[in-house]
Amino acid sequence: MTFPPLPEMILEPVVRAALMEDLGTYGDLTTRTVIPADTIYTAQLRAREDGVVSGMQVAEIAFRLIDRSLDIRCLKPDGRSISQGDVLMEITGSAASILSAERVALNFAGRLAGIATLTAAFVAETRGTRTRITCTRKTTPGLRLVEKQAVLHGGGFNHRFSLSDAILIKDNHIAAVGGVRPALRSVKQRASHMIRVEIEVDRLDQLAEVLDEGGADVVLLDNMDTATLTEAVAMTKGTIALEASGNMQLNRIAEVAATGVDYISSGALTHSARTIDLGLDFQERRP
């Protein structure tokens, strides 16, 4: 699957902040003192293991923010499956510029490819079911946009981007207001009809209250075992969307999807993904 790029102006502040962090107050001291300014090279960003690509758009922005004159060719776009040894991107131009952007570009690309790769593994476990894999707000501060984009590249779907996207009534909201019914009644009185409402329950009697009271579009079934999830699906009979969440690890996804829930959300997609090993190698010097 191919994905349209996000507007560069949205991603640029995130990448610029990472470059500023890496360049410090005086720039790339090693490169400035070792590499002649007129040295031209071609470098290849290469996969050192199998996975799913993400972060190519972000990596390209990193190189361009350092030097707009670099010639950059993306050979494996975001969302593409890759094998060890594949060349993902080729960059030709100032060696100093390439070196100054290298670490930030690789940090983004490796981290985001790791998220996309883990997401793809989760999605594969749902094959033959209607269940969608979604991420959560358990993202690296400042990197939510690109990490959630990586989930899409892996074949998953996005949950809320922020607290302002939708209403999600969690257990602490329910405790603070005095129960499931008061929470839903308050939302029905105050919320816009344009806003979707989800409520979290961890017991079937709470689910029964939600069904009786109404006012929710989605119910989040929190930390339920597989048998209880199956009961929840039977109780609702397709009348409301169900999301299973809580300790959703890869080895459990297939059995949870088989219960018939509509969504499985997992913070592990973003907070526990392993970085994919990528490298940048200089190939040839240009006159």
C-alpha atoms as a printed R data frame, in Angstrom:
    type eleno elety resid chain resno       x       y      z
1   ATOM     1    CA   MET     A     1   0.000   0.000  0.000
2   ATOM     2    CA   THR     A     2   1.222   3.514 -0.774
3   ATOM     3    CA   PHE     A     3   0.551   6.505  1.439
4   ATOM     4    CA   PRO     A     4   0.278  10.167  0.450
5   ATOM     5    CA   PRO     A     5   2.924  12.217  2.266
6   ATOM     6    CA   LEU     A     6   1.918  14.618  5.005
7   ATOM     7    CA   PRO     A     7   2.514  18.304  4.253
8   ATOM     8    CA   GLU     A     8   6.175  19.034  4.918
9   ATOM     9    CA   MET     A     9   5.294  22.108  6.970
10  ATOM    10    CA   ILE     A    10   3.604  19.822  9.545
11  ATOM    11    CA   LEU     A    11   6.578  17.489  9.925
12  ATOM    12    CA   GLU     A    12   9.362  20.050  9.599
13  ATOM    13    CA   PRO     A    13   9.186  21.437 13.190
14  ATOM    14    CA   VAL     A    14   9.583  17.922 14.634
15  ATOM    15    CA   VAL     A    15  12.606  17.197 12.444
16  ATOM    16    CA   ARG     A    16  14.101  20.643 12.957
17  ATOM    17    CA   ALA     A    17  13.961  20.208 16.741
18  ATOM    18    CA   ALA     A    18  15.815  16.892 16.457
19  ATOM    19    CA   LEU     A    19  18.497  18.474 14.256
20  ATOM    20    CA   MET     A    20  18.934  21.387 16.652
21  ATOM    21    CA   GLU     A    21  19.358  18.922 19.517
22  ATOM    22    CA   ASP     A    22  22.047  17.019 17.585
23  ATOM    23    CA   LEU     A    23  23.906  19.997 16.125
24  ATOM    24    CA   GLY     A    24  24.162  21.820 19.432
25  ATOM    25    CA   THR     A    25  25.488  25.366 19.531
26  ATOM    26    CA   TYR     A    26  28.291  25.030 16.989
27  ATOM    27    CA   GLY     A    27  27.186  22.457 14.437
28  ATOM    28    CA   ASP     A    28  28.900  19.219 13.402
29  ATOM    29    CA   LEU     A    29  32.381  19.869 14.768
30  ATOM    30    CA   THR     A    30  33.876  16.604 13.491
31  ATOM    31    CA   THR     A    31  32.663  17.080  9.935
32  ATOM    32    CA   ARG     A    32  33.690  20.735  9.856
33  ATOM    33    CA   THR     A    33  37.235  19.904 10.879
34  ATOM    34    CA   VAL     A    34  37.729  16.688  8.882
35  ATOM    35    CA   ILE     A    35  35.761  16.860  5.602
36  ATOM    36    CA   PRO     A    36  36.724  19.391  2.885
37  ATOM    37    CA   ALA     A    37  33.754  21.543  1.955
38  ATOM    38    CA   ASP     A    38  33.854  20.521 -1.711
39  ATOM    39    CA   THR     A    39  33.776  16.736 -1.090
40  ATOM    40    CA   ILE     A    40  30.879  15.111 -2.965
41  ATOM    41    CA   TYR     A    41  29.664  11.575 -2.315
42  ATOM    42    CA   THR     A    42  26.744   9.240 -2.948
43  ATOM    43    CA   ALA     A    43  25.435   7.513  0.182
44  ATOM    44    CA   GLN     A    44  22.878   4.732  0.523
45  ATOM    45    CA   LEU     A    45  20.475   4.218  3.399
46  ATOM    46    CA   ARG     A    46  20.276   0.446  3.626
47  ATOM    47    CA   ALA     A    47  18.266  -2.099  5.659
48  ATOM    48    CA   ARG     A    48  20.327  -4.417  7.829
49  ATOM    49    CA   GLU     A    49  17.320  -6.599  8.644
50  ATOM    50    CA   ASP     A    50  13.839  -7.374  7.336
51  ATOM    51    CA   GLY     A    51  10.912  -5.141  8.214
52  ATOM    52    CA   VAL     A    52   8.401  -2.544  7.033
53  ATOM    53    CA   VAL     A    53   9.524   0.904  5.953
54  ATOM    54    CA   SER     A    54   8.472   4.048  7.762
55  ATOM    55    CA   GLY     A    55  10.201   7.380  8.242
56  ATOM    56    CA   MET     A    56  11.466   7.914  4.710
57  ATOM    57    CA   GLN     A    57   9.582  11.185  4.369
58  ATOM    58    CA   VAL     A    58  10.942  12.318  7.728
59  ATOM    59    CA   ALA     A    59  14.499  11.257  6.855
60  ATOM    60    CA   GLU     A    60  14.318  13.165  3.586
61  ATOM    61    CA   ILE     A    61  13.209  16.296  5.431
62  ATOM    62    CA   ALA     A    62  16.222  15.945  7.754
63  ATOM    63    CA   PHE     A    63  18.621  15.885  4.811
64  ATOM    64    CA   ARG     A    64  16.866  18.776  3.056
65  ATOM    65    CA   LEU     A    65  16.838  20.973  6.153
66  ATOM    66    CA   ILE     A    66  20.618  20.641  6.250
67  ATOM    67    CA   ASP     A    67  21.125  21.114  2.510
68  ATOM    68    CA   ARG     A    68  18.417  21.766 -0.080
69  ATOM    69    CA   SER     A    69  20.856  21.004 -2.904
70  ATOM    70    CA   LEU     A    70  21.170  17.303 -2.030
71  ATOM    71    CA   ASP     A    71  19.832  14.902 -4.662
72  ATOM    72    CA   ILE     A    72  17.622  12.418 -2.785
73  ATOM    73    CA   ARG     A    73  15.975   9.338 -4.288
74  ATOM    74    CA   CYS     A    74  13.589   7.273 -2.179
75  ATOM    75    CA   LEU     A    75  13.732   3.709 -3.481
76  ATOM    76    CA   LYS     A    76  11.496   2.036 -0.875
77  ATOM    77    CA   PRO     A    77   8.588   4.279  0.134
78  ATOM    78    CA   ASP     A    78   6.870   4.203  3.506
79  ATOM    79    CA   GLY     A    79   4.638   1.168  3.976
80  ATOM    80    CA   ARG     A    80   6.749  -1.152  1.809
81  ATOM    81    CA   SER     A    81   8.060  -4.476  3.110
82  ATOM    82    CA   ILE     A    82  11.854  -4.729  2.965
83  ATOM    83    CA   SER     A    83  14.544  -7.381  3.230
84  ATOM    84    CA   GLN     A    84  18.022  -7.234  4.680
85  ATOM    85    CA   GLY     A    85  20.331  -5.476  2.234
86  ATOM    86    CA   ASP     A    86  17.651  -3.439  0.456
87  ATOM    87    CA   VAL     A    87  18.552   0.163 -0.380
88  ATOM    88    CA   LEU     A    88  15.823   2.450  0.916
89  ATOM    89    CA   MET     A    89  17.207   5.820 -0.090
90  ATOM    90    CA   GLU     A    90  20.120   7.211 -2.075
91  ATOM    91    CA   ILE     A    91  21.563  10.658 -1.354
92  ATOM    92    CA   THR     A    92  24.109  12.443 -3.548
93  ATOM    93    CA   GLY     A    93  25.789  15.729 -2.740
94  ATOM    94    CA   SER     A    94  27.945  17.394 -0.120
95  ATOM    95    CA   ALA     A    95  29.519  14.757  2.099
96  ATOM    96    CA   ALA     A    96  29.509  17.219  4.987
97  ATOM    97    CA   SER     A    97  25.774  17.808  4.633
98  ATOM    98    CA   ILE     A    98  25.005  14.094  4.434
99  ATOM    99    CA   LEU     A    99  27.060  13.388  7.557
100 ATOM   100    CA   SER     A   100  25.476  16.217  9.536
101 ATOM   101    CA   ALA     A   101  21.960  14.870  8.914
102 ATOM   102    CA   GLU     A   102  22.827  11.164  9.076
103 ATOM   103    CA   ARG     A   103  22.111  10.369 12.723
104 ATOM   104    CA   VAL     A   104  18.807  12.228 12.936
105 ATOM   105    CA   ALA     A   105  17.602  10.650  9.685
106 ATOM   106    CA   LEU     A   106  18.582   7.161 10.872
107 ATOM   107    CA   ASN     A   107  17.100   7.671 14.346
108 ATOM   108    CA   PHE     A   108  13.737   8.583 12.870
109 ATOM   109    CA   ALA     A   109  13.771   5.935 10.147
110 ATOM   110    CA   GLY     A   110  14.877   3.099 12.438
111 ATOM   111    CA   ARG     A   111  12.434   3.980 15.198
112 ATOM   112    CA   LEU     A   112   9.473   4.437 12.861
113 ATOM   113    CA   ALA     A   113  10.267   1.324 10.834
114 ATOM   114    CA   GLY     A   114  10.282  -0.590 14.118
115 ATOM   115    CA   ILE     A   115   6.766   0.616 14.894
116 ATOM   116    CA   ALA     A   116   5.552  -0.200 11.378
117 ATOM   117    CA   THR     A   117   7.137  -3.654 11.541
118 ATOM   118    CA   LEU     A   118   5.582  -4.506 14.922
119 ATOM   119    CA   THR     A   119   2.211  -3.194 13.765
120 ATOM   120    CA   ALA     A   120   2.381  -5.389 10.660
121 ATOM   121    CA   ALA     A   121   3.016  -8.406 12.897
122 ATOM   122    CA   PHE     A   122  -0.076  -7.552 14.991
123 ATOM   123    CA   VAL     A   123  -2.185  -7.055 11.863
124 ATOM   124    CA   ALA     A   124  -1.072 -10.435 10.491
125 ATOM   125    CA   GLU     A   125  -2.515 -12.104 13.598
126 ATOM   126    CA   THR     A   126  -5.988 -10.736 12.750
127 ATOM   127    CA   ARG     A   127  -6.087 -12.278  9.264
128 ATOM   128    CA   GLY     A   128  -9.492 -13.772  8.488
129 ATOM   129    CA   THR     A   129 -11.304 -11.567 11.025
130 ATOM   130    CA   ARG     A   130 -12.831  -8.094 10.843
131 ATOM   131    CA   THR     A   131 -10.791  -6.798 13.781
132 ATOM   132    CA   ARG     A   132  -8.686  -3.692 13.300
133 ATOM   133    CA   ILE     A   133  -5.447  -3.024 15.163
134 ATOM   134    CA   THR     A   134  -5.152   0.478 16.602
135 ATOM   135    CA   CYS     A   135  -2.520   2.371 18.537
136 ATOM   136    CA   THR     A   136  -3.001   4.522 21.655
137 ATOM   137    CA   ARG     A   137  -1.734   7.838 23.052
138 ATOM   138    CA   LYS     A   138   1.225   6.031 24.676
139 ATOM   139    CA   THR     A   139   3.668   7.719 22.338
140 ATOM   140    CA   THR     A   140   7.012   9.472 22.743
141 ATOM   141    CA   PRO     A   141   6.354  13.095 23.776
142 ATOM   142    CA   GLY     A   142   6.715  15.318 20.728
143 ATOM   143    CA   LEU     A   143   6.717  12.397 18.273
144 ATOM   144    CA   ARG     A   144   3.064  11.330 18.329
145 ATOM   145    CA   LEU     A   145   2.354  12.439 14.778
146 ATOM   146    CA   VAL     A   146   5.166  10.443 13.172
147 ATOM   147    CA   GLU     A   147   4.716   7.420 15.434
148 ATOM   148    CA   LYS     A   148   1.015   7.212 14.626
149 ATOM   149    CA   GLN     A   149   1.874   7.622 10.958
150 ATOM   150    CA   ALA     A   150   4.198   4.615 11.316
151 ATOM   151    CA   VAL     A   151   1.268   2.571 12.665
152 ATOM   152    CA   LEU     A   152  -0.602   3.350  9.438
153 ATOM   153    CA   HIS     A   153   2.440   2.268  7.419
154 ATOM   154    CA   GLY     A   154   2.293  -1.090  9.216
155 ATOM   155    CA   GLY     A   155  -1.340  -1.612  8.273
156 ATOM   156    CA   GLY     A   156  -2.864  -0.508 11.571
157 ATOM   157    CA   PHE     A   157  -5.277   2.292 12.406
158 ATOM   158    CA   ASN     A   158  -5.080   5.324 14.652
159 ATOM   159    CA   HIS     A   159  -6.921   5.932 17.901
160 ATOM   160    CA   ARG     A   160  -7.242   9.476 19.280
161 ATOM   161    CA   PHE     A   161  -4.432  11.870 18.406
162 ATOM   162    CA   SER     A   162  -5.209  14.078 21.400
163 ATOM   163    CA   LEU     A   163  -7.626  14.659 24.241
164 ATOM   164    CA   SER     A   164  -9.615  16.989 21.979
165 ATOM   165    CA   ASP     A   165 -10.367  14.417 19.250
166 ATOM   166    CA   ALA     A   166 -13.180  12.509 20.936
167 ATOM   167    CA   ILE     A   167 -14.694  11.674 24.310
168 ATOM   168    CA   LEU     A   168 -13.177   8.637 26.018
169 ATOM   169    CA   ILE     A   169 -14.631   8.065 29.471
170 ATOM   170    CA   LYS     A   170 -12.012   6.088 31.402
171 ATOM   171    CA   ASP     A   171 -12.253   4.292 34.752
172 ATOM   172    CA   ASN     A   172 -11.039   7.330 36.685
173 ATOM   173    CA   HIS     A   173 -13.672   9.534 35.045
174 ATOM   174    CA   ILE     A   174 -16.310   6.991 36.084
175 ATOM   175    CA   ALA     A   175 -14.976   6.869 39.638
176 ATOM   176    CA   ALA     A   176 -14.842  10.660 39.899
177 ATOM   177    CA   VAL     A   177 -18.415  11.179 38.708
178 ATOM   178    CA   GLY     A   178 -19.933   8.261 40.599
179 ATOM   179    CA   GLY     A   179 -20.614   5.585 38.006
180 ATOM   180    CA   VAL     A   180 -21.268   4.634 34.395
181 ATOM   181    CA   ARG     A   181 -24.762   6.130 34.218
182 ATOM   182    CA   PRO     A   182 -23.878   9.567 35.612
183 ATOM   183    CA   ALA     A   183 -20.921   9.756 33.215
184 ATOM   184    CA   LEU     A   184 -23.021   8.964 30.154
185 ATOM   185    CA   ARG     A   185 -25.851  11.264 31.234
186 ATOM   186    CA   SER     A   186 -23.435  14.137 31.683
187 ATOM   187    CA   VAL     A   187 -22.000  13.593 28.215
188 ATOM   188    CA   LYS     A   188 -25.476  13.466 26.645
189 ATOM   189    CA   GLN     A   189 -26.284  16.811 28.251
190 ATOM   190    CA   ARG     A   190 -23.039  18.592 27.346
191 ATOM   191    CA   ALA     A   191 -21.375  17.098 24.290
192 ATOM   192    CA   SER     A   192 -21.850  18.116 20.684
193 ATOM   193    CA   HIS     A   193 -23.730  15.653 18.500
194 ATOM   194    CA   MET     A   194 -20.669  15.712 16.204
195 ATOM   195    CA   ILE     A   195 -18.398  14.075 18.789
196 ATOM   196    CA   ARG     A   196 -18.035  10.312 19.108
197 ATOM   197    CA   VAL     A   197 -18.194   8.860 22.611
198 ATOM   198    CA   GLU     A   198 -16.322   5.837 23.955
199 ATOM   199    CA   ILE     A   199 -16.568   4.486 27.477
200 ATOM   200    CA   GLU     A   200 -14.292   2.027 29.277
201 ATOM   201    CA   VAL     A   201 -15.653  -0.887 31.276
202 ATOM   202    CA   ASP     A   202 -13.889  -3.754 33.000
203 ATOM   203    CA   ARG     A   203 -16.919  -5.822 34.013
204 ATOM   204    CA   LEU     A   204 -19.923  -7.193 32.152
205 ATOM   205    CA   ASP     A   205 -22.380  -5.567 34.566
206 ATOM   206    CA   GLN     A   206 -20.901  -2.195 33.569
207 ATOM   207    CA   LEU     A   207 -21.363  -3.134 29.904
208 ATOM   208    CA   ALA     A   208 -25.015  -3.922 30.663
209 ATOM   209    CA   GLU     A   209 -25.382  -0.443 32.177
210 ATOM   210    CA   VAL     A   210 -23.920   1.137 29.041
211 ATOM   211    CA   LEU     A   211 -26.332  -0.783 26.811
212 ATOM   212    CA   ASP     A   212 -29.279   0.193 28.992
213 ATOM   213    CA   GLU     A   213 -28.336   3.872 29.354
214 ATOM   214    CA   GLY     A   214 -27.178   4.515 25.792
215 ATOM   215    CA   GLY     A   215 -25.126   7.481 24.669
216 ATOM   216    CA   ALA     A   216 -21.912   5.654 23.705
217 ATOM   217    CA   ASP     A   217 -20.669   4.798 20.221
218 ATOM   218    CA   VAL     A   218 -17.863   2.476 21.337
219 ATOM   219    CA   VAL     A   219 -17.181   0.446 24.476
220 ATOM   220    CA   LEU     A   220 -13.611  -0.204 25.526
221 ATOM   221    CA   LEU     A   221 -13.344  -3.617 27.184
222 ATOM   222    CA   ASP     A   222 -10.413  -3.218 29.534
223 ATOM   223    CA   ASN     A   223  -8.219  -6.101 30.712
224 ATOM   224    CA   MET     A   224 -10.824  -8.791 30.103
225 ATOM   225    CA   ASP     A   225  -9.878 -12.401 29.533
226 ATOM   226    CA   THR     A   226 -10.816 -14.060 26.274
227 ATOM   227    CA   ALA     A   227 -13.893 -15.814 27.647
228 ATOM   228    CA   THR     A   228 -15.278 -12.540 29.008
229 ATOM   229    CA   LEU     A   229 -14.618 -10.785 25.707
230 ATOM   230    CA   THR     A   230 -16.594 -13.512 23.949
231 ATOM   231    CA   GLU     A   231 -19.492 -12.927 26.360
232 ATOM   232    CA   ALA     A   232 -19.341  -9.188 25.711
233 ATOM   233    CA   VAL     A   233 -19.614  -9.735 21.957
234 ATOM   234    CA   ALA     A   234 -22.618 -12.017 22.521
235 ATOM   235    CA   MET     A   235 -24.272  -9.457 24.821
236 ATOM   236    CA   THR     A   236 -24.017  -6.584 22.349
237 ATOM   237    CA   LYS     A   237 -24.988  -8.573 19.218
238 ATOM   238    CA   GLY     A   238 -23.313  -6.038 16.948
239 ATOM   239    CA   THR     A   239 -25.325  -3.085 18.289
240 ATOM   240    CA   ILE     A   240 -22.237  -1.163 19.437
241 ATOM   241    CA   ALA     A   241 -18.570  -1.183 18.480
242 ATOM   242    CA   LEU     A   242 -16.288  -3.035 20.889
243 ATOM   243    CA   GLU     A   243 -12.614  -2.356 21.519
244 ATOM   244    CA   ALA     A   244 -10.440  -4.780 23.476
245 ATOM   245    CA   SER     A   245  -7.554  -3.194 25.325
246 ATOM   246    CA   GLY     A   246  -5.150  -3.857 28.161
247 ATOM   247    CA   ASN     A   247  -2.115  -6.143 27.974
248 ATOM   248    CA   MET     A   248  -2.648  -6.799 24.275
249 ATOM   249    CA   GLN     A   249   0.607  -8.501 23.380
250 ATOM   250    CA   LEU     A   250   1.406 -10.158 20.057
251 ATOM   251    CA   ASN     A   251   0.933 -13.711 21.333
252 ATOM   252    CA   ARG     A   252  -2.667 -12.969 22.317
253 ATOM   253    CA   ILE     A   253  -3.936 -11.039 19.304
254 ATOM   254    CA   ALA     A   254  -5.237 -13.989 17.253
255 ATOM   255    CA   GLU     A   255  -7.444 -15.374 20.029
256 ATOM   256    CA   VAL     A   256  -8.797 -11.923 20.918
257 ATOM   257    CA   ALA     A   257  -9.601 -11.143 17.278
258 ATOM   258    CA   ALA     A   258 -11.431 -14.467 17.039
259 ATOM   259    CA   THR     A   259 -13.914 -13.291 19.720
260 ATOM   260    CA   GLY     A   260 -15.410 -10.857 17.203
261 ATOM   261    CA   VAL     A   261 -14.358  -7.536 18.751
262 ATOM   262    CA   ASP     A   262 -14.156  -4.678 16.279
263 ATOM   263    CA   TYR     A   263 -10.867  -3.190 17.498
264 ATOM   264    CA   ILE     A   264  -7.807  -4.187 19.479
265 ATOM   265    CA   SER     A   265  -5.800  -1.258 20.837
266 ATOM   266    CA   SER     A   266  -2.266  -1.735 22.073
267 ATOM   267    CA   GLY     A   267   0.171   0.753 23.539
268 ATOM   268    CA   ALA     A   268   2.939  -1.729 22.788
269 ATOM   269    CA   LEU     A   269   2.868  -0.708 19.123
270 ATOM   270    CA   THR     A   270   4.514   2.595 20.010
271 ATOM   271    CA   HIS     A   271   6.031   2.195 23.467
272 ATOM   272    CA   SER     A   272   7.638  -1.226 23.017
273 ATOM   273    CA   ALA     A   273   8.619  -1.438 19.348
274 ATOM   274    CA   ARG     A   274  12.244  -2.387 18.703
275 ATOM   275    CA   THR     A   275  14.218  -0.067 16.440
276 ATOM   276    CA   ILE     A   276  14.974  -1.603 13.040
277 ATOM   277    CA   ASP     A   277  18.677  -1.639 12.194
278 ATOM   278    CA   LEU     A   278  19.391   0.701  9.289
279 ATOM   279    CA   GLY     A   279  22.741   2.034  8.100
280 ATOM   280    CA   LEU     A   280  24.060   4.800  5.882
281 ATOM   281    CA   ASP     A   281  27.089   3.881  3.781
282 ATOM   282    CA   PHE     A   282  29.128   6.060  1.438
283 ATOM   283    CA   GLN     A   283  29.330   4.365 -1.957
284 ATOM   284    CA   GLU     A   284  31.431   6.496 -4.251
285 ATOM   285    CA   ARG     A   285  33.165   9.811 -4.335
286 ATOM   286    CA   ARG     A   286  32.163  12.214 -7.070
287 ATOM   287    CA   PRO     A   287  34.637  14.575 -8.690
